[in-house]
Amino acid sequence: MGTVGSRSITFKAPDHAYLDRGCVLARPPCPPSGYTWGGATRPSAGVLAALIGGVTRSGTIIGLLRTTRLARPRNAERTDGAIAKGAALSVSGGTLTTTAGAGTLLAGKVTVRTTGSPRVSVTSCWARGTRHSVTTSTYGTVPPGALTTSLVARTRLTGTISGGTSGFGSFGRTTVR
């Protein structure tokens, strides 16, 4: 039980809530230009791996998250993950491949292959009081792109993190002008 503004709320199963009170920025900041990607492997034996990556202001990142269903309590899950900078990225047409950097927590690569034309959207953003145009080309939404991966994470806390080797994914290219 809790309050939001002047209203009282009570949680029932499932015990989560999403709140929004017109949370749209009047002048959204500009994102970095570059690529982002994501996908998931096919679930197997209660394990699903999510793969993420993209270009940030400090370099290219790659990440692996593994979610495992737990026997108890009911509907419980555990998520282990690792994210590392220094990934190599290559894009050719509708295919994106990213490879974990040497000496990071991650080893291996992820490839997303898509068919068809990208979905293109144009929005606005602001940097230092000036309006800019943001063009985003998204590949692999309909039909979903095919994802293959050999990505494995090795951490001291959780040991080896891996998931399936195939699934679905998409990627996008953002250009700010």
Secondary structure as UniProt FT lines:
FT   STRAND          2..4
FT   TURN            5..6
FT   STRAND          7..9
FT   STRAND          34..41
FT   TURN            45..46
FT   STRAND          47..56
FT   TURN            57..58
FT   STRAND          59..69
FT   TURN            74..75
FT   STRAND          77..85
FT   STRAND          88..92
FT   TURN            93..94
FT   STRAND          95..99
FT   TURN            102..103
FT   STRAND          106..107
FT   STRAND          109..113
FT   STRAND          119..127
FT   TURN            128..129
FT   STRAND          130..139
FT   TURN            141..144
FT   STRAND          145..149
FT   STRAND          152..155
FT   TURN            156..158
FT   STRAND          159..161
FT   STRAND          166..176
//
